[in-house]
Amino acid sequence: MKTNKLLVLLPFVLVSLSGCTTTKKEDKEAYDTSSPDYYQNVEKRNAFDRENEFNFDDEITNGLDDSVWNTLDGYWENGGTTPHNGVRRRNIFYTKDSNGNGYLALKARGLYNQEDPATAGKPEGSCIETKESLGPGRYEVSMAAMPREGGVTALWTYKCESSEDVSQNEIDIEIGGGGQYNELWCTTWTTKKNKATHAPDVSNICYMNDGKIHKYTFDWYTDYQGKGRVDWFIDEQYVYSITGGTVTDIDMPLWLGVWMPSWAGNATWVEDYILVDRVSYTAFDDNQYFTHKRAYNTYSPKGPSKSEIKNIEFAKVTNGLNKLSNPSFENTEPYASNDYYGWRQFNASNFQGTCSFANDGSDGSKAFKISEGTSEGNNEGYFYQRISCSYEGFKYNFSVDAKLENATDEAEIILWQRNKAGGGSIKQEKIAITGTTYSTLTKEVVMAEGAYMLDIFFHVKKGSAILDNAKLFKI
């Protein structure tokens, strides 16, 4: 700053004459992630280009916008102990609620899905992708994530120019990684090795598989106070940021879907869904630079209107979807050792109970018969099915048709809430099985603090019990 006479005579004029400025409070708040208005203040950080030709806001009222989206067939990262079958457009559906609101239902097929014998035992997902590559801006989806262990719900941008070793441009929202729904996986990449990954705990906002529609957002900047940056939000609440050299400056298509990598846990169930209410993209203005580069899509893109997307009942993808596998016990051949399509013997080395299938089902031809073992000591029968990722406050309606084989037999249902660390006990609720004719046993289950999994146990203390028509609906 130059020295002049005014410095001595009029020191109070120094600020105004020197060209220095005072940062406004509203500007500070625009960059303060602790501010409750950080999400809303986005245009104080960078203005939107409201006239950008690639902006879209698809409410899926009457299906996907054909000018915006492609459906996909293909797979990637198909390794691990359980190879998957990629993403398939046959798993994409439309649905409407009782008010006529339209949704996209993206199906995930678990290990026990038998719809296609040729791919049985290979988990399978579904995915859509924008036709155009998009630049910096706000990316947003309102959806209920696919809620089961074994699948990853994701909203991400991706472009690979040649090999991922030299060009893996990507920004990720990943939900369900590692078989959990309390941490949002936030990731940026420019190459396979140049990446940043963080998994902030968001359980103070929500458990992301609670069945409710949540708004997931990321804002991508290539010049945020001189650096690349991505901000993540859930329900307009700030979650995390990544800044620096792992943030790409190359435009990319937007992808949305569910896929089934082995690192997402065990997909030991039949099917479940993402429910998508709305997807949007709004570009930032020219203050955010980017480079356009071409990439080759190997995943057989096809427009929605040419993809034969079918309609499905709303209840079948929401609270009318039975969370139990093989609930009617019609699959009598085991899927694997000690696995009757989800029903397993507990601690088989100590409890010597046996299972078989009776021909007097209450609903259908077959029923599940559990009998005590013949050895001395711990010969009681314990068979169970586990619903993991069941967190505090989750509610279920459980029911089963059950009877004793003989009046002197003894058996019960145990609804056992357990924690994640070794499955320690949180809470047990028991229902006695009585009588030699079928009765429907019911219970509302509310998951307690610290719970992570719900085990449905069929316990025979003496003789035999016969069970059929098991149901577990999330409410």
N, C-alpha and C positions, 0 to 999 in steps of 0.2 A: 504494500500500500504506500503510495507517495505521500511525502510530508508536505504540508502547505500551511499557510497562515490560519486557515479555518480550523486546523487541528487544535491550535492554541486558543483561538478566540471563541470558537463555537463547538466545543467537544460534543454537545448533545446532537449535533447535525451529522456526526460522523457516519452513523449507520446508513442514513438515507443517501448520503453523497458518495459513499464508497462502493455502492452496488451490492453489498451484502444483504441477505434476506433472512427473515425469520420463518421457520417451518410452521405452517398452520397446524392447529390441533387436528383438523379433519384429515390432513395429509399423514400425520403421525398414525392416526387410527387406521388409515388405509393400509399401512404396512405392519400393523401390530396384530400378530396372529392371536393374541389373547383377547382382542376386542370382540365382543359379541357380534359386531357388524362387519367382521373381516370378510365373510362370504359376500355380503351385500355390497361392500365397497370395491368390488373388483374393477369397476370402470374408473375409479380414482387411481388405480395402479396402471391400467391400460384400457383404452377405449375399445369397444367392440366395433367391428365393421358390420353394421346392420344390413348392408346391401350386398354382402358377399354371396356369390352365386352358389356356394356350396353349403351355406347355412341350411339347417333343417330342424324341424320340431315335429316328430312323428308320434302322434297319440294313438296310433294303431286302431282307430275307430272302426275302420272297415278293412283291416289287414295292413300289411307292410306297404310303404310307399315304394312303388316299382321304380321310380326314378332315383331312389337313394340306395336300395339294398340289393344284394345278391345272397342267395342261400349257397351252402357249401357241402361238398362231399370230399372227405380226405382225412388224413391223420398226420400227426407229428409226435415226436418224442415217444415212440411206441416201444418202450422197453420195460425193464423191471420184472418182478416176479409174475405179474399178471398182465400180459399184453392186452391192450384195449383195441377197439374197432373204430377209433377216430370219431369224427363228427359226421352225421348223416342227415340229409334233408328229410328223410322219412320220419324223423323225430320232431319236426316243426309243426305246430298246430296253432289254430286260432280258437279263441274262446270268448264268451261274453257272460258277464254277471247278470243278476236278476234285474239290474237297472239298464241293461243294454250297453254297458261300457265294454269296449273291446280290448283284448289283451293278446299278447303273443305268449304261447306256452312252449317252452323249449324242454324237451324230454331228455332225461338221462336213464339209460337202461343199466341195471346192476347185474351182478354175477348170476343171479337166479332168473333173469329174464329169458323166457322160452319162446318169444314171438317168432324168432327166426332161428330154426334149428342149425342153420349153417354158421351162425355167429354166437350161438349159446355159450355162455361162460366167458364172453369177451365184453366187458363194459363198453358202453357206447354213448356219445353225447350228441350235441347239435349246435349249430353256429350260423350266424349271419355276418355279413361284412359289407361296408359301404362300397359303392362302385368307384368312388373318387378318393384320391389321397387328400388328406386334410392337413391344414397347418396349425400353428399355435392358436389357442382359444379355449373356450370352456366346453368340456365334454360331460354329458350328464345322462343318467338312466334312473328311472324309477321302477323298482322291481322287488320281488320277493325271491331271494336266492334259492337255488336248489339246496334243500336242507340236510342232506344225508352225508355221512362220512363216505369218502371214496370218490367224490367229484369236486371239481373246481369251477365255480361260477366266476366269470371274468368279463370285464370291459377293458379292452386294451387297443392300443395302436401298434402296428407292426409293419415294417418293410425291410426286406433283405435284398440287397442289390445283387449279390453273388453268393458268397458263403458267409455264415454267421461269425466265422473267425475274424472277418474284416468288416462286416456290415450287418449288425443286428440292431436295428433302430426300433425302440419299443418303449412304451409306457404302460404300466399294468395296474389295474385293480384286480386282485385275486382274493376270492372268498372260499374258505374251506380247505386251504392248503394245510397239510399236516394233520388232517382229521380233526379240525377245531373251527369254531365260528366266533371266537372272541377277539381274534387278531386279524386286522386287515393287512394283507400283504401289498406293500407299495414298492414298485420297482421301476428303475429306469436303466436303459441299455443303449450303448452305441456299437459295441461288439460283444462277442460271447464272453470275453474276459473283462471288458470295461463296463461294469454295472454297479449299481447301488441298490440294496434291498433292505427294507425295514418292515417290521411287523408290529406296529403299535397296538396296544390293547384298547379296544373300543367298547368294552362291555359296559362302560359308564353311559354310552349312547344306546346301545342295543346289543343283543346277541343276534348275529346277522342271519340266522336260520330260524327266527321266531315266527315265520310265516306271514309277516306283515310287509307291506310295500315300504321300502326305504329309498331315499334319493341318494345316489352315489355320484360324486362329482370329482373331476380333476381339472385344474387349470394349468395349461402348458404355456410357459414363457420361454422364448429364446434370449430375451434381454430383460431381465428383472434386476434393475440396478446394476447392470453390466454383466450379469451371469444368466446362464440357463437355469430354469427352476420349474418344478412341478409342485402344486399344492393339492392335497387330497381332503375331501369333506364327506361326511355322512349326515344326511338330514340337515344340511347347511351349517353343520358344526365342523370347525377346523379339526383335522386329524394329524397331518404330518406334511413336511416339505422335504424335497431333495433338491440341492443346488449344486451347480458346477459342471464338471466335464463329463459326467455320465448322462447328461440331458442332451438329447439329439437336437439337431436343427434341420432335419430332413422331414418332408411331409410324408404322411402315412395314412392308409385306410384305417377305419375304426372297425373293430371286431366285437361281437357280443355273443356269449354262449356258455356252454358247460362241456367240459371234457374230463377224462377219467384217467389221469396219470397214477402210477402206482404210489407216488409219494403223497397222494391225497388220503391214504388210508384204505380200508377194506370196504368195497362196495357190496356187502352181503345183504342185498335186498333186491327187489324186483324192478321198481321204477319210481321216479319222482321228477319234479319239474321246477324250472324257473318260470315265474309269472312276470311278464314285462308289461308295464303300463304305458311307458313313455320313454323315448330316446331323443336327445337333441344335441346339436353342435352349433356354437356361435363363434365365428372367427374373431380374433383380435385384429386391430387395424395394422397399418404398415409399419408401425413402430416395432412390431415383432417380425423379424426377418425369418426366412426359411429358404431351403434349397429344394427344388423339385427334382426328383430322380425317379427313373423308371424301375419297375420291379416286375418279375414274372410270377403270376399266380398259378400254382399247380393244383389248386383244390376244386377244380370243376365248377366255377361259379355259374349260377343260373338265376334269372330274375324271379321274384316271388310269384308272379302271375303264371309262370311256366313251371312252377315247382310242385304242383298238385298238392298244395297245403290243405289239409283237412280240418274240419271243425271238431271240437271235443267239448263235452259238458264241463262247465265250470267246477262243479263239485268234484269231478274226477281228478282235478289237478290241485285242489285245495283241501278243505276239511272233510271231503268225502273220500279221500284216498287212504285206504287201509295201510298203516305203516308196518304191519306184520307180513312176513313172507310165508308162503304155504299155509295160509290161515285156515283153509278147508281141509288140509292134510290129504289132498288128492295126489300129491307127488310122493308116492310110496318108495320109490327107488332113491337111495341117498345120493345127494349131489357129490359128496366126498366122504371120507372116513369121519364118522361122528358128526355128520352134518346132513340132516334131513331138510334141505332147503331152508336153513335158518334155525331149526330146532336141534339142540345139541345136548348131549349128556354132560352134566356138570361134574368136574373132578372125577373122571371115569376110573382113576386108579383106586379111589376110596369108596365110591358109591357104585354098587353093582346092579342097579336097577336096569330093566330092559324096556325096549319099546317095540311095538308091533302095530299093525293096522287092522282095525276091526271093520266089518262090513255092515255097520248099522249107524251110519252118520246121521246127524240131525239135519244137515244141509248138504246134500250130495251123498255119494255112495260110501265114502271112507270116513274113518275117524281114527284118532290117535289113542293108542292104548299103552299106558305106562304101568309096569308091574314091578314089585319089589324083587330084588335079586334072590338067588338061592344060597349064597355063601353066608357064613356066620359073620357077625360084626356089622360093619357099615353096609347093609344090603338095601338101603332105601333108594328109591328112584328119584333123581333130580334131572329134569330136562327143561331147557330154557331157551329164550331168544332175547337178544340184546338190541336195544335202541340207543346208540351212542349219540353224542352231541345233544343231549337233553339237559337243558340248563335250568337254573333257578327260575321259578315262575311259570315254566311251560306247563300246560294243562292237557291231559288226555282223557278220553272216555275209553275204558277197557271193558270188554265183555267176552264171555266164552260159554258155550254149552257144555255141561259137564255132568257126569254121573259116576257112581261107584259100580263096580261089577257085581259085588255082593254086599249085603247090608252090613257085614262085619268089617269091611275094608275101611281104611283111613287115608284120606288124601286132602290136599289143600292147594290153593293158588297163593304164591308169594310175589308181591310186587315190590321189588327190591331196588331202591335208589342207591347208587354207588358213586364214589368220586373217581376222578381220572387217575390219580396217583395210586396205582395198584388195585383199584376197584374197592377201596375200603367202604364199609357200610355207612350210609347217611340216614336211611330210613327204610323200615320194612312195614308193609301192610299185608295182612293175610285174610284169605277168604276160604272158609271150610267148604269142601265138596260133600254133600249129603244126599242120600237117596239113590235108588237104582234106576230112576228114570231121569231123562234129561231135564235140567233146569238151567236157565240163563243167569250166570253170575256176572254182576256188573260192579264197576268201581270207577269213580273219578279220581284221577291221580294229579296231584299238584307237586311239581318238583321243588325240593327244598334247597336252602342255601348250601352251596358247595357241591351240588349234584352235577354229574356229567353224563351218567348212563342210567337207563332203566332196564332192569332184567325182569322178564316175565317168566317165573318159575312154575312148573308143574311138579309138585312134590307128593310122592306116594310113600306113606309110612308103612302101610300094610296092605297086601292084596294088590288090587288093580283099580285104576281109574280110566275112564274113557272120555275124550275131549274132542270137540268139533267146533267149527264156525267161530274161530278166535278173531277178535277185532280190536284195533287200537287206532282211534281217530284223534288227531290233534285238534284242540278247540281253542 
